[in-house]
């Protein structure tokens, strides 16, 4: 009898879904803010999409989430803001207002947080 290599024959199909979850938080600047300064917004100072006060800023999962800052509807450069997750007194958004720049009273700041939750299902046949 000749020697043969024995193999297991199976097939596998994996389907991965990546579902984004967007959180939008709103803040109205109470007074003219003129640079150079830092506008620091505590997590409790933001309003949620439903109008209720926010209680915490969510943790940004590495490689699965990001945040955007809009001032008066305009997306801002990432180097101008620092995001710190957490509850009141810990969580905040700090916006650097450069020299010669200002943010007017009643200007709306929108913080958008996008997180992706991947799920995979594998089907093995054989």
N, C-alpha and C positions, 0 to 999 in steps of 0.2 A: 504494500500500500504506500502511495506517495505521500509525503508530508504536505500539509496544508496550513495556512494561517487562518485561524478562526477569528471572526470579527462579529461584533454586535452591530446590528443595523437598526438605528433609531433615527427618527427625525424630531426636530424641535423647532417650534415657532414661538417667538416672543413678541408680544405687542406691548409697547410702552406708550402711555398717555401722559402728557404733561399739561396739567391744568393750572392756569394762573389765577391767583387771587389778588385783587387790587383793593387796597385800603386807601381812602382819600381823607385827609384831615385838613381843616381850614382854620386860619387865624387872621384876625383883622388887626393891623398895626395900630396901637392906641395913640401914638404921637409921631411927629416927624423924627426920623432917625437919620442923622447925618454922619458920614464917615470922616475920619477912620474910627470905627467902632464895631462891636459885635452885637447883633440882635439875637438874644437868647430866648427861645420860646420853650417853656416847660410843657411836658406832655399834657397836663391838665388844662392848659390854656387853649388847646386845640378843640375844635368841634368836629364830630363825626359827620358822615353823610346824612344821618337821620336827625341832625341838629342837637343831639345830646353831647355833653362834655366827654372828651376822651379821658381815660384813666391811665393808660399806659401806651408806650410806643413799642411795637413788637420787635423781637429779635430778628435780625437779618441773618438767615441761614447762608453759610458760605456756599457760593456757586449756584444758589437757587433763589436769590432775591436781590433786589436793588431798590433804591429810592430816587425820586426826582423832586426838585423844588421849583415851584413856579411862583414868581412874584408878579402880581397884576396880570396873570395869564401868560407870562413869558418864562419858558424853561431857562433855568440858570445854570451856569458852569459848575461842574462838580467840585472844583477847588474852592468854591466860596462857602461851602456848608459842611458842617460836621454833625452827624447823626449819632445820638446816644440812646439805645433802647432802655426801657424801664418805666417805672411808675413815677408819679409826682415826686419832684425833688431829685430824681435820678435821670429819668428820660427827658431828652431835650433835643431841639434842633438849634444849632448855633449858625447864624449867617454872618459872614464877614462883609461889612459895608466899607468898601475902599475909600480912600481919600478922594474928595471931589464928587462922591456919589451920595445919594440919599434915597430913603424909602419914605414916601409921603404918608401922612396920617390917613387912616381908613383903607390903606392898600391891603388887598387880600393876598396872603401867602398860602399856597396849597402845597401840602406834603403828600406825595403819592408813594405808596409802598407796594411793590409787586413781589409776590412770592410764588414760586412754582413748586407744585407737589407732584412728583412723578410716581406713577404706579405701573407695575409691569405684571403681565400674566404670561406664563409659559405653558404651552401645550406640547406634551411629548407623545409621539406616535411610534409604533414599531412593533 
